[in-house]
């Protein structure tokens, strides 16, 4: 059981990071980004392809992260240029279409589940400490620390700096932001570039444990969305907590032989429960307002 909890914490940190990327994209540029995990997976596979060709992994990592940052920036530039005045549903639909396209291209370039699994570098698999008879790997600490750093750092950025205030203005009233001189398009594209690079780093943290095929890793967008829903696409601390909880639930499910094979449905159950709970609250609030 303890082994499963530790494994769940490793996944939980990564899920929190993915959820934070979704929340940040929504809060800063008002887009629910379904393509995020696909973009990050593309960068991760570029990185591992370069290491397979003999390139040192640190240099390959920089190139892979830069490639996903460029791809994400191009997506952001396209949304700003052609869909800037459209509503959130239209922008989300565009990212869904891009997710499908990136998945098809990735499978074409890197192979299917049966032929395209790659061996990713296990940089943080060394033991960090021992808890009883269980060895806790460095990946647990790295993923949780990275998620906490983003949560605290972005929270301070948005509340304490002029750049943060500009980013919030960009999200809430982009047209007004441009009128008062805020360079809205450049700020939006910068957000997309940063999210692209971070998503590759996050995918690389979880890739060694999930088998390393393109479709599995890009499919983590469902988990990211479920985690983001815990924080209502707004709260960074709740998103962090939701990611850790999601990982622990998955780890617990993996420890039970009866339901181990169904642990992949945990994100969907979380989404369904949250949708039901929020619709229930909306009905309750409506009844009380009459």
N, C-alpha and C positions, 0 to 999 in steps of 0.2 A: 504493500500500500504506500509506504513512504517513497519508494522508487517512483511510483506513479505521480505522487505529489510533486516531487522534484522535477520530473519531466513536464508536469503541468505548469510549473513555475517558469520553466524555460520557454514553453510555448506562450504562456500568459504574457511575458514581457514583450515577445514579438507581436502578439495579437494587439497588445496595448499600443505599440508603436504604429502598427498599420491603422488602427482606429484613430489615433492621433493625427496621422496624415490625412485621413478622410475629413476629420473635424476641422483641421486647419485650412484645408482647401475650401470647405464650405464656409467657414467663418470669414476667410480673407478674400475670397473671390466669388462667393455665393454659387458654387458648383458642387454637386454631389458627383465625385469623380470615380466612376466605375472602371476606368481604364488604368487606375494607379498601380494595382498589383501586376497587370500585364506589362506596363512600362518598366517597373522594377525588375520583373523576371527577365525581360529582354536585356537589360543591362547586366544582370547576373550571369546570363548565359553567354553574353559577349565576353565577360571577364573569364569564365571558366574555359571557353574555347581558346582564349589567348594563353592561359596557363597550360592547357593541353598541347599547345603549339610550342611551348618552351619558354614563354615569357615569365619573368618573376611575378609572383602573385601581387605584390604591392603595386607595381606598375600596371598590371592588368586590372586591378581593382579601380585605380584612378581612371583608366580608359573606360571601363564598364560603367562607372558612376557618371562620367562625363557624357557617355552616349545616352543613358537614360535621362539625364538632365536636359540634353539637347532635344530628345524626342518629346519629353514632357513640355519643354518650352515651346516647341512647335505646335503642340496641341493647344496650349494656352494662348499662343498668338492667334491661332485659327479661331478659337472661341471668342477672343476679344475682337478680332477683325470682322467676323461674319455673324456672330451670334451675341454680340455685346448687348443688344437691346431686347433680346428674347427672354422669356421667363425661365425659371429654374428647371421646370420639367423638360423644356426643349433642350437646354444645355445638358441635363442628365441623359437624355435620350441620345445625344450626340456622343457622349462618352461611352454609352453602352455599345453603340455601333463601332466605335474605335476599339473597344475592348475585344469585340468579336474579330475585327480585322487584325489586331495585334496577335491574338491567339492563333489565327490561321497562318499568319506569316511566321510566327514563332515555331509552330509545328512543322511548317515547311522547311525552315532553316535548321532546326535542331532536333527533329524527329518526334515521334509519338511516344506515348507512355511506355510501350514495350521496347522501343528502339532508341529513345532519346534521353534516358536517364544518365546523368553525369555525376562524376565524383567531385563534389565541391570541397575546397580546402577547409579543414576543421581547425581553424586558428584558435578558437576558444574552447576546445574540448578538454583541455588540461584540467586536472582537479584543482578546485579552489580551496575546499576544506571537506572534512568528513563529518557527517551527522549520523551518529550511531554506526550502522554498517553501510550507510549509503554515501557514496562519493558525489559531492555536489560540484558540477563542472563550472568553469569560468563563464560559460555562456549564460547561466542563470543570472549571475551578478551583472554581466555586461548588458543584457537585454533590459533588466529591471532598472539599472542605473541610467541607461540611455533614455528609457521612457520617462523616468522621473526628471531627468535633466531637461527634456523637451517640454514637459508639463510646466515646470517651474520657470524655465527660461522664456518660453513663449508667453506665459502669463505675465511675467515682469515686462517683457518687450511691449506687449499690448497696453499695459496699464501705466507704464512709467516713462515711455519714450515718445518722441514726436513721430518717429517712424511707425510705431504701433498705432498711434492715433490716426495717422494717415491711412494705414492698412484697414482699420475699422471703418473709416469713412469711405474707403474704396468699396468695401463689401456692402455697406448699408445704403449708400447713395452715390453710385459711381458717376452719374451725370453731374451732380452737384460738386463732387470732388474735383472733377476736371475744371469746372467753372471757377473754383477758387484757386486754381493753379497746381493742384496735386497731379503729378504725372501718372495717372491711373493705368494706362496700358503698360508702361514699363514696370510699375510695381506689381501688377497682376502677373506679367510674364516672369518676373523674378521669383514670385511665389511658386509658380509652376516649375521653374527650373530647380528650386531648392527641394520641392516635394519629390521630383523625379530622382534626384541624387540620393535622398534619404531612403526612398523606397527600395532602391537597389541594395543599400547596406542592410536594410531590414530583411529582405528576401535571402540575402547571403547568410544571415544568422540562423534562419530556420531551414534552409535548403538541405544541409547534411542529414537532418533528422527525418525529413519528409520524402526522401528518395530521389530528389533532384530531376524530375521531369517537368517539362514546361507547363503542361495543362494543370498539374496539381498545384504548382506554385502560383500560377496566375489566378487559379480558382480561389485563392485566399481572400479575394475581394469580398466574398460572401461573409467570411468571418470578420473582416474589417468593418463592413457595414453593420453587422450585428453589434459589434463593440461600440461603434459610433452612435448607434441608437440608444445604448445604455446612457450615454451622456447627452442624449437629445440633439446630437450634432452641434452642441454648443459648449458643454462643460468639459474642460480638459481633465480635471481631477476625476470626475465620474467615468470618463472614457478610460483613463488609466486603471481605475478599479475594475471596470467592466472587462478589460482585457485580461487582467490577472484572474478574475473569477471565471472567465471563459476557459482559460488554460487549465485551471484547477478542475472544472467540471469535466473537461475532456480527459484529463489524467485520471480522474476518479472512474469515468466510464471505461477507460482502457484497463483498469484493474479488475473489472468484473467480467468474467468469461461470458456471462449471458448476454451482455449488451456491448461487448468490445467492438464487434464488427459494425455497430451502428453509431459509434462515437462521432462520425463525420456529420451527423444530422444535428449536433448540438447547436451550431450557429443558427440553423433554420428554426429550431424550437425557441431559441431566445428571441428571434425576430417575431415569431408568431405570438409569443407571450407578451412582448412589449407592445405590439400593435393592438392586441386585445385589451391590455390594461389601459393604454392611452385612449382607445375608443370608448372604453367604459367610463373613464374620467370625463371625457368630453360630453357624453350623454348625461352624466351626473351633474356636471356644471350647467348644461343647458336646462335641465329640469329645475335646478335651483334658481336660475335667473328668471324664470317665468313667474 
